[in-house]
Amino acid sequence: MTGTIDLAGDPNIGVYARVFEDMAIVYPGGAPEAFTATLARELDLEIVSTFIQGSSIIGSLVAGNSRGGLIVSGLAADEELAVLSEYRDIFLLEGPMNAAGNVILANDYVAAVHPPEMPLDVAEEIGSFLGGVPVVRLTLGGIKTVGMAGFATNKGILVHQRANDTEIASLERVVDLPIGLGSVNMGSGLVGTGLLANSRGGYVAGSVTTGFELGRIEEVFGFLE
Protein backbone atom coordinates (compact mmCIF):
# COMPACT_ATOMS: atom_id res chain seq x y z
CA MET A 1 0.00 0.00 0.00
CA THR A 2 1.45 3.35 -0.98
CA GLY A 3 -1.41 5.65 -0.08
CA THR A 4 -3.07 7.69 2.59
CA ILE A 5 -6.26 7.43 4.58
CA ASP A 6 -8.16 9.13 7.39
CA LEU A 7 -10.34 7.82 10.17
CA ALA A 8 -13.67 9.66 10.27
CA GLY A 9 -11.91 12.69 8.79
CA ASP A 10 -8.95 12.58 11.20
CA PRO A 11 -5.47 11.94 9.70
CA ASN A 12 -4.07 10.87 13.09
CA ILE A 13 -4.81 7.23 12.40
CA GLY A 14 -2.07 5.92 14.70
CA VAL A 15 -3.81 7.42 17.72
CA TYR A 16 -6.97 5.39 17.14
CA ALA A 17 -5.61 2.05 15.95
CA ARG A 18 -2.67 -0.26 16.66
CA VAL A 19 -1.25 -2.61 14.05
CA PHE A 20 0.76 -5.79 14.55
CA GLU A 21 2.00 -8.41 12.09
CA ASP A 22 -1.26 -10.36 11.96
CA MET A 23 -3.86 -8.13 13.60
CA ALA A 24 -5.06 -4.55 14.00
CA ILE A 25 -6.94 -3.30 17.04
CA VAL A 26 -9.56 -0.68 16.17
CA TYR A 27 -12.32 0.75 18.32
CA PRO A 28 -15.79 -0.63 17.53
CA GLY A 29 -18.73 1.21 16.09
CA GLY A 30 -17.18 4.53 15.17
CA ALA A 31 -14.39 3.27 12.89
CA PRO A 32 -15.78 3.34 9.33
CA GLU A 33 -15.98 0.03 7.50
CA ALA A 34 -13.91 1.47 4.65
CA PHE A 35 -11.04 2.12 7.07
CA THR A 36 -11.05 -1.34 8.63
CA ALA A 37 -11.48 -3.00 5.23
CA THR A 38 -8.47 -1.10 3.91
CA LEU A 39 -6.31 -2.20 6.85
CA ALA A 40 -7.38 -5.82 6.49
CA ARG A 41 -6.74 -5.87 2.75
CA GLU A 42 -3.58 -3.81 2.41
CA LEU A 43 -1.79 -4.99 5.55
CA ASP A 44 -3.01 -8.61 5.31
CA LEU A 45 -4.30 -8.89 8.85
CA GLU A 46 -7.32 -9.54 11.05
CA ILE A 47 -9.34 -6.73 12.61
CA VAL A 48 -9.98 -6.91 16.36
CA SER A 49 -12.62 -4.48 17.67
CA THR A 50 -12.57 -3.22 21.24
CA PHE A 51 -12.26 -0.09 23.30
CA ILE A 52 -9.47 0.22 25.87
CA GLN A 53 -10.51 1.66 29.27
CA GLY A 54 -13.65 2.71 27.42
CA SER A 55 -11.66 4.92 25.06
CA SER A 56 -11.20 4.99 21.28
CA ILE A 57 -7.52 6.05 21.44
CA ILE A 58 -6.31 2.47 20.99
CA GLY A 59 -2.95 3.43 19.53
CA SER A 60 -2.07 5.38 22.67
CA LEU A 61 -3.03 2.60 25.07
CA VAL A 62 -1.63 -0.61 23.51
CA ALA A 63 1.87 -1.73 22.52
CA GLY A 64 3.47 -5.12 21.89
CA ASN A 65 4.93 -7.48 19.32
CA SER A 66 4.38 -10.92 17.80
CA ARG A 67 7.01 -12.68 19.96
CA GLY A 68 5.46 -11.80 23.29
CA GLY A 69 2.03 -10.26 23.46
CA LEU A 70 0.11 -7.08 24.14
CA ILE A 71 1.03 -4.47 26.73
CA VAL A 72 -2.20 -2.78 27.74
CA SER A 73 -3.17 0.03 30.07
CA GLY A 74 -3.84 -1.29 33.54
CA LEU A 75 -7.12 0.62 33.50
CA ALA A 76 -8.57 -1.59 30.76
CA ALA A 77 -11.88 -3.20 31.63
CA ASP A 78 -12.25 -6.96 32.12
CA GLU A 79 -14.45 -7.33 29.06
CA GLU A 80 -11.88 -5.47 26.93
CA LEU A 81 -9.07 -7.71 28.18
CA ALA A 82 -11.21 -10.77 27.47
CA VAL A 83 -11.39 -9.77 23.81
CA LEU A 84 -7.65 -9.14 23.52
CA SER A 85 -6.67 -12.31 25.40
CA GLU A 86 -8.22 -14.39 22.63
CA TYR A 87 -5.36 -13.23 20.40
CA ARG A 88 -2.32 -12.59 22.64
CA ASP A 89 -0.97 -12.88 26.15
CA ILE A 90 -1.58 -9.66 28.10
CA PHE A 91 0.77 -7.58 30.25
CA LEU A 92 -0.99 -4.88 32.25
CA LEU A 93 0.94 -1.63 32.57
CA GLU A 94 -0.06 -0.33 35.98
CA GLY A 95 0.53 2.99 37.71
CA PRO A 96 0.37 6.54 36.39
CA MET A 97 2.43 5.73 33.28
CA ASN A 98 -0.07 3.29 31.78
CA ALA A 99 -0.60 4.64 28.23
CA ALA A 100 1.43 1.80 26.76
CA GLY A 101 1.19 2.91 23.15
CA ASN A 102 2.55 6.34 24.03
CA VAL A 103 5.46 5.24 26.21
CA ILE A 104 6.64 2.06 24.43
CA LEU A 105 8.01 1.64 20.90
CA ALA A 106 8.42 -2.04 20.08
CA ASN A 107 8.92 -4.65 17.39
CA ASP A 108 10.15 -8.26 17.56
CA TYR A 109 13.75 -7.16 18.13
CA VAL A 110 13.77 -4.18 20.48
CA ALA A 111 11.70 -2.04 22.81
CA ALA A 112 12.30 1.64 23.53
CA VAL A 113 10.63 3.09 26.61
CA HIS A 114 9.88 6.48 28.15
CA PRO A 115 12.80 7.84 30.21
CA PRO A 116 13.48 8.40 33.04
CA GLU A 117 10.07 7.98 34.68
CA MET A 118 9.63 4.39 33.49
CA PRO A 119 10.95 2.35 36.44
CA LEU A 120 13.91 0.15 35.56
CA ASP A 121 12.27 -3.00 36.90
CA VAL A 122 9.16 -2.35 34.80
CA ALA A 123 11.30 -1.78 31.70
CA GLU A 124 13.03 -5.10 32.33
CA GLU A 125 9.66 -6.85 32.75
CA ILE A 126 8.53 -5.36 29.43
CA GLY A 127 11.60 -6.69 27.63
CA SER A 128 11.12 -10.15 29.11
CA PHE A 129 7.41 -10.22 28.26
CA LEU A 130 8.11 -9.22 24.66
CA GLY A 131 10.26 -12.30 24.13
CA GLY A 132 13.50 -11.20 25.75
CA VAL A 133 14.12 -8.18 23.52
CA PRO A 134 16.66 -5.55 24.62
CA VAL A 135 15.11 -2.47 26.19
CA VAL A 136 16.44 1.06 25.63
CA ARG A 137 15.37 4.06 27.68
CA LEU A 138 15.61 7.08 25.39
CA THR A 139 13.94 10.10 23.89
CA LEU A 140 13.39 10.69 20.17
CA GLY A 141 13.81 14.29 19.10
CA GLY A 142 13.83 15.09 22.81
CA ILE A 143 10.33 13.65 23.15
CA LYS A 144 9.77 11.12 25.94
CA THR A 145 6.61 9.53 24.49
CA VAL A 146 8.65 7.33 22.15
CA GLY A 147 5.62 5.28 21.13
CA MET A 148 4.34 8.30 19.23
CA ALA A 149 7.71 9.84 18.30
CA GLY A 150 8.63 6.70 16.36
CA PHE A 151 7.17 3.72 14.53
CA ALA A 152 8.76 0.28 14.27
CA THR A 153 8.17 -2.78 12.12
CA ASN A 154 10.40 -5.83 11.81
CA LYS A 155 12.01 -4.23 8.76
CA GLY A 156 12.86 -0.75 10.04
CA ILE A 157 12.29 2.07 12.50
CA LEU A 158 11.12 5.55 11.51
CA VAL A 159 11.82 8.22 14.13
CA HIS A 160 11.05 11.88 14.75
CA GLN A 161 12.74 14.12 12.21
CA ARG A 162 14.60 15.94 15.00
CA ALA A 163 16.04 12.78 16.55
CA ASN A 164 19.75 13.34 17.15
CA ASP A 165 22.79 11.15 16.55
CA THR A 166 22.97 10.08 20.20
CA GLU A 167 19.36 8.90 20.24
CA ILE A 168 19.75 6.99 16.99
CA ALA A 169 23.02 5.45 18.16
CA SER A 170 21.25 4.12 21.26
CA LEU A 171 18.95 2.12 18.99
CA GLU A 172 21.70 1.09 16.59
CA ARG A 173 23.68 -0.48 19.44
CA VAL A 174 20.94 -3.03 20.12
CA VAL A 175 19.16 -3.64 16.80
CA ASP A 176 20.37 -4.25 13.25
CA LEU A 177 17.62 -2.57 11.24
CA PRO A 178 17.40 0.56 9.07
CA ILE A 179 16.66 3.58 11.24
CA GLY A 180 15.61 6.78 9.50
CA LEU A 181 14.27 10.24 10.22
CA GLY A 182 10.82 11.12 8.96
CA SER A 183 7.50 12.85 9.45
CA VAL A 184 3.82 12.40 8.62
CA ASN A 185 0.79 14.57 7.93
CA MET A 186 2.64 17.54 6.45
CA GLY A 187 5.55 17.80 8.85
CA SER A 188 4.56 16.16 12.12
CA GLY A 189 7.55 14.43 13.68
CA LEU A 190 5.19 12.33 15.80
CA VAL A 191 5.26 9.62 13.17
CA GLY A 192 3.43 7.14 15.37
CA THR A 193 0.33 9.33 15.27
CA GLY A 194 -0.05 9.12 11.50
CA LEU A 195 1.23 5.73 10.37
CA LEU A 196 0.11 2.10 10.50
CA ALA A 197 2.38 -0.57 9.02
CA ASN A 198 3.65 -4.11 9.36
CA SER A 199 6.29 -6.29 7.73
CA ARG A 200 4.14 -8.78 5.90
CA GLY A 201 1.67 -6.38 4.32
CA GLY A 202 2.42 -2.73 3.79
CA TYR A 203 1.44 0.60 5.26
CA VAL A 204 -1.16 3.35 5.33
CA ALA A 205 -0.36 6.91 6.36
CA GLY A 206 -2.50 9.83 7.50
CA SER A 207 -4.48 11.51 4.75
CA VAL A 208 -2.40 14.70 4.59
CA THR A 209 0.97 12.95 4.47
CA THR A 210 2.99 14.31 1.55
CA GLY A 211 4.64 12.45 -1.29
CA PHE A 212 8.08 13.17 0.15
CA GLU A 213 7.01 11.79 3.53
CA LEU A 214 5.61 8.66 1.86
CA GLY A 215 8.92 8.19 0.11
CA ARG A 216 10.78 8.21 3.43
CA ILE A 217 8.32 5.67 4.86
CA GLU A 218 8.83 3.38 1.89
CA GLU A 219 12.60 3.74 2.07
CA VAL A 220 12.96 3.01 5.78
CA PHE A 221 10.55 0.08 5.83
CA GLY A 222 11.79 -1.47 2.60
CA PHE A 223 8.67 -0.97 0.50
CA LEU A 224 10.72 0.29 -2.46
CA GLU A 225 12.20 -3.15 -3.10
VOPAGU-2260 file (C-alpha; in pm, 1 decimal, decimal comma):
REM VOPAGU-2260
SITE   aa  ch    i         X         Y         Z
SITE  MET   A    0       0,0       0,0       0,0
SITE  THR   A    1     145,1     334,7     -98,1
SITE  GLY   A    2    -141,1     564,5      -7,8
SITE  THR   A    3    -307,0     769,5     258,7
SITE  ILE   A    4    -625,9     743,3     457,7
SITE  ASP   A    5    -815,7     913,3     739,4
SITE  LEU   A    6   -1034,5     781,9    1016,9
SITE  ALA   A    7   -1366,6     965,7    1027,3
SITE  GLY   A    8   -1190,8    1269,0     878,9
SITE  ASP   A    9    -895,4    1257,5    1120,3
SITE  PRO   A   10    -547,4    1193,8     970,3
SITE  ASN   A   11    -406,8    1087,0    1308,8
SITE  ILE   A   12    -481,0     722,5    1240,3
SITE  GLY   A   13    -206,7     592,1    1470,2
SITE  VAL   A   14    -381,3     741,8    1772,4
SITE  TYR   A   15    -697,2     539,5    1714,5
SITE  ALA   A   16    -561,4     204,8    1595,2
SITE  ARG   A   17    -267,3     -25,7    1666,4
SITE  VAL   A   18    -124,6    -260,7    1404,9
SITE  PHE   A   19      76,2    -578,9    1454,5
SITE  GLU   A   20     199,9    -840,5    1209,3
SITE  ASP   A   21    -126,5   -1036,0    1195,9
SITE  MET   A   22    -386,0    -813,4    1360,4
SITE  ALA   A   23    -506,2    -455,5    1400,0
SITE  ILE   A   24    -694,2    -329,7    1703,9
SITE  VAL   A   25    -955,8     -68,3    1617,0
SITE  TYR   A   26   -1232,4      75,2    1832,4
SITE  PRO   A   27   -1579,2     -63,2    1752,9
SITE  GLY   A   28   -1873,4     120,8    1609,2
SITE  GLY   A   29   -1717,6     452,8    1516,8
SITE  ALA   A   30   -1439,2     326,5    1289,3
SITE  PRO   A   31   -1577,8     333,9     933,5
SITE  GLU   A   32   -1598,4       2,9     750,1
SITE  ALA   A   33   -1391,0     147,1     465,2
SITE  PHE   A   34   -1104,2     211,8     706,6
SITE  THR   A   35   -1105,1    -134,1     862,9
SITE  ALA   A   36   -1147,5    -299,5     522,9
SITE  THR   A   37    -846,5    -110,0     390,8
SITE  LEU   A   38    -631,3    -219,7     685,1
SITE  ALA   A   39    -737,9    -582,4     649,2
SITE  ARG   A   40    -674,3    -586,5     274,8
SITE  GLU   A   41    -358,4    -381,2     241,0
SITE  LEU   A   42    -179,0    -498,9     554,7
SITE  ASP   A   43    -301,2    -860,7     530,6
SITE  LEU   A   44    -429,8    -889,5     885,3
SITE  GLU   A   45    -731,9    -954,2    1104,7
SITE  ILE   A   46    -933,7    -673,4    1261,0
SITE  VAL   A   47    -997,6    -690,6    1636,2
SITE  SER   A   48   -1261,7    -448,1    1767,2
SITE  THR   A   49   -1257,5    -322,3    2123,7
SITE  PHE   A   50   -1226,2      -9,5    2330,3
SITE  ILE   A   51    -946,8      22,1    2587,4
SITE  GLN   A   52   -1051,3     165,9    2926,9
SITE  GLY   A   53   -1365,5     271,2    2742,5
SITE  SER   A   54   -1166,3     491,9    2505,8
SITE  SER   A   55   -1119,6     499,3    2127,8
SITE  ILE   A   56    -751,7     604,8    2144,1
SITE  ILE   A   57    -631,2     247,1    2098,5
SITE  GLY   A   58    -295,2     343,4    1953,2
SITE  SER   A   59    -206,7     538,3    2267,0
SITE  LEU   A   60    -303,3     260,0    2506,9
SITE  VAL   A   61    -162,9     -61,3    2351,1
SITE  ALA   A   62     187,4    -173,3    2252,2
SITE  GLY   A   63     346,5    -512,1    2188,7
SITE  ASN   A   64     492,5    -748,0    1932,2
SITE  SER   A   65     438,5   -1091,5    1780,0
SITE  ARG   A   66     701,2   -1267,8    1995,5
SITE  GLY   A   67     545,8   -1180,4    2329,1
SITE  GLY   A   68     203,1   -1025,9    2345,6
SITE  LEU   A   69      11,4    -708,0    2414,0
SITE  ILE   A   70     103,1    -447,0    2672,9
SITE  VAL   A   71    -219,9    -278,3    2773,9
SITE  SER   A   72    -317,5       3,2    3007,4
SITE  GLY   A   73    -384,3    -128,7    3354,0
SITE  LEU   A   74    -712,0      62,5    3350,0
SITE  ALA   A   75    -857,0    -158,7    3076,2
SITE  ALA   A   76   -1187,8    -320,2    3163,4
SITE  ASP   A   77   -1225,2    -695,7    3212,0
SITE  GLU   A   78   -1445,0    -732,6    2905,7
SITE  GLU   A   79   -1187,9    -547,3    2693,1
SITE  LEU   A   80    -907,4    -770,7    2818,4
SITE  ALA   A   81   -1120,5   -1076,8    2747,2
SITE  VAL   A   82   -1139,2    -977,2    2380,7
SITE  LEU   A   83    -765,0    -914,4    2352,4
SITE  SER   A   84    -667,0   -1231,2    2540,4
SITE  GLU   A   85    -822,0   -1438,8    2262,7
SITE  TYR   A   86    -535,5   -1322,7    2039,6
SITE  ARG   A   87    -231,7   -1259,2    2263,7
SITE  ASP   A   88     -97,4   -1288,4    2614,5
SITE  ILE   A   89    -158,0    -966,4    2809,6
SITE  PHE   A   90      77,2    -757,6    3024,8
SITE  LEU   A   91     -99,4    -488,3    3225,2
SITE  LEU   A   92      93,7    -162,6    3256,8
SITE  GLU   A   93      -6,3     -32,6    3597,7
SITE  GLY   A   94      52,6     299,4    3771,4
SITE  PRO   A   95      37,0     654,1    3639,1
SITE  MET   A   96     243,4     573,4    3327,5
SITE  ASN   A   97      -6,9     329,2    3177,9
SITE  ALA   A   98     -59,5     464,2    2823,0
SITE  ALA   A   99     143,4     180,0    2676,2
SITE  GLY   A  100     119,0     291,4    2314,8
SITE  ASN   A  101     254,8     634,2    2403,1
SITE  VAL   A  102     545,5     524,2    2621,4
SITE  ILE   A  103     664,0     206,3    2443,1
SITE  LEU   A  104     800,6     163,8    2089,6
SITE  ALA   A  105     842,1    -203,9    2007,7
SITE  ASN   A  106     891,8    -464,9    1739,0
SITE  ASP   A  107    1014,9    -825,6    1755,9
SITE  TYR   A  108    1375,1    -715,8    1812,9
SITE  VAL   A  109    1377,4    -417,7    2048,5
SITE  ALA   A  110    1169,9    -204,3    2281,2
SITE  ALA   A  111    1230,4     163,6    2352,9
SITE  VAL   A  112    1063,1     309,3    2660,5
SITE  HIS   A  113     988,2     648,4    2814,7
SITE  PRO   A  114    1280,3     783,6    3021,3
SITE  PRO   A  115    1347,7     840,3    3303,9
SITE  GLU   A  116    1007,2     797,8    3467,6
SITE  MET   A  117     963,3     438,6    3348,7
SITE  PRO   A  118    1095,4     235,0    3644,3
SITE  LEU   A  119    1391,3      15,0    3555,9
SITE  ASP   A  120    1227,1    -300,3    3689,9
SITE  VAL   A  121     915,8    -234,6    3479,9
SITE  ALA   A  122    1130,5    -177,5    3169,5
SITE  GLU   A  123    1302,6    -510,5    3233,2
SITE  GLU   A  124     966,5    -684,7    3274,5
SITE  ILE   A  125     853,5    -536,4    2942,6
SITE  GLY   A  126    1160,2    -669,4    2762,7
SITE  SER   A  127    1112,0   -1014,6    2911,5
SITE  PHE   A  128     741,3   -1021,8    2826,4
SITE  LEU   A  129     811,1    -921,5    2465,7
SITE  GLY   A  130    1025,6   -1229,5    2412,7
SITE  GLY   A  131    1349,5   -1120,4    2574,7
SITE  VAL   A  132    1411,9    -818,2    2352,3
SITE  PRO   A  133    1666,0    -555,3    2461,8
SITE  VAL   A  134    1511,4    -247,0    2618,8
SITE  VAL   A  135    1644,1     105,8    2563,1
SITE  ARG   A  136    1537,0     406,4    2767,7
SITE  LEU   A  137    1561,3     708,1    2538,7
SITE  THR   A  138    1394,5    1010,4    2388,5
SITE  LEU   A  139    1339,1    1069,5    2017,0
SITE  GLY   A  140    1380,5    1428,8    1910,3
SITE  GLY   A  141    1383,3    1508,6    2281,5
SITE  ILE   A  142    1032,6    1364,6    2315,5
SITE  LYS   A  143     977,0    1112,2    2593,5
SITE  THR   A  144     661,3     953,5    2449,2
SITE  VAL   A  145     865,4     733,2    2215,2
SITE  GLY   A  146     561,9     528,2    2113,1
SITE  MET   A  147     433,6     830,2    1922,6
SITE  ALA   A  148     770,9     983,8    1830,2
SITE  GLY   A  149     862,6     669,6    1635,6
SITE  PHE   A  150     717,3     372,5    1453,0
SITE  ALA   A  151     876,0      28,1    1427,3
SITE  THR   A  152     816,8    -278,1    1212,3
SITE  ASN   A  153    1039,5    -582,9    1181,1
SITE  LYS   A  154    1201,3    -422,7     875,7
SITE  GLY   A  155    1286,4     -75,2    1004,3
SITE  ILE   A  156    1228,7     207,1    1250,0
SITE  LEU   A  157    1111,5     554,9    1150,6
SITE  VAL   A  158    1181,7     822,3    1412,9
SITE  HIS   A  159    1105,1    1187,6    1474,9
SITE  GLN   A  160    1273,6    1412,3    1220,8
SITE  ARG   A  161    1460,3    1594,4    1499,9
SITE  ALA   A  162    1604,1    1277,8    1655,4
SITE  ASN   A  163    1975,1    1333,7    1714,7
SITE  ASP   A  164    2279,1    1114,7    1655,5
SITE  THR   A  165    2297,0    1007,8    2020,2
SITE  GLU   A  166    1935,5     890,2    2024,1
SITE  ILE   A  167    1974,9     698,8    1698,8
SITE  ALA   A  168    2302,1     544,9    1815,5
SITE  SER   A  169    2124,5     411,9    2126,3
SITE  LEU   A  170    1895,3     211,9    1899,1
SITE  GLU   A  171    2169,5     108,8    1658,6
SITE  ARG   A  172    2367,7     -47,6    1943,8
SITE  VAL   A  173    2094,3    -303,3    2011,7
SITE  VAL   A  174    1916,2    -363,5    1680,1
SITE  ASP   A  175    2037,1    -424,7    1324,8
SITE  LEU   A  176    1762,4    -257,2    1123,9
SITE  PRO   A  177    1739,9      55,6     906,9
SITE  ILE   A  178    1666,0     358,3    1124,3
SITE  GLY   A  179    1560,7     677,8     950,4
SITE  LEU   A  180    1426,8    1023,6    1022,1
SITE  GLY   A  181    1081,9    1112,5     895,7
SITE  SER   A  182     749,7    1284,7     944,5
SITE  VAL   A  183     381,6    1240,1     861,9
SITE  ASN   A  184      79,4    1457,4     793,0
SITE  MET   A  185     264,3    1753,8     645,2
SITE  GLY   A  186     554,7    1779,8     884,9
SITE  SER   A  187     455,9    1616,4    1212,3
SITE  GLY   A  188     754,7    1442,7    1367,6
SITE  LEU   A  189     519,3    1232,6    1580,4
SITE  VAL   A  190     526,2     961,8    1317,2
SITE  GLY   A  191     342,9     713,8    1536,8
SITE  THR   A  192      32,9     933,4    1527,1
SITE  GLY   A  193      -5,4     912,4    1150,2
SITE  LEU   A  194     122,7     573,3    1036,7
SITE  LEU   A  195      10,6     209,7    1049,7
SITE  ALA   A  196     237,8     -56,9     901,7
SITE  ASN   A  197     364,9    -410,8     936,0
SITE  SER   A  198     629,1    -629,4     773,0
SITE  ARG   A  199     413,9    -877,8     590,4
SITE  GLY   A  200     166,8    -638,1     432,0
SITE  GLY   A  201     242,3    -272,8     379,4
SITE  TYR   A  202     144,2      60,5     525,7
SITE  VAL   A  203    -115,8     334,5     533,4
SITE  ALA   A  204     -36,0     691,5     636,0
SITE  GLY   A  205    -250,0     982,5     750,1
SITE  SER   A  206    -448,2    1150,8     475,2
SITE  VAL   A  207    -240,4    1470,3     458,7
SITE  THR   A  208      96,8    1294,8     447,2
SITE  THR   A  209     299,0    1431,4     155,0
SITE  GLY   A  210     463,6    1245,0    -128,9
SITE  PHE   A  211     807,6    1316,8      14,7
SITE  GLU   A  212     701,1    1178,6     352,8
SITE  LEU   A  213     560,7     866,4     186,3
SITE  GLY   A  214     892,5     819,3      11,1
SITE  ARG   A  215    1077,7     820,5     343,3
SITE  ILE   A  216     831,6     567,5     486,3
SITE  GLU   A  217     882,7     338,1     188,9
SITE  GLU   A  218    1260,3     373,6     206,8
SITE  VAL   A  219    1296,4     301,1     578,1
SITE  PHE   A  220    1055,5       7,7     582,7
SITE  GLY   A  221    1178,8    -147,2     260,2
SITE  PHE   A  222     867,2     -96,5      50,1
SITE  LEU   A  223    1072,2      29,3    -245,8
SITE  GLU   A  224    1219,6    -315,2    -309,9
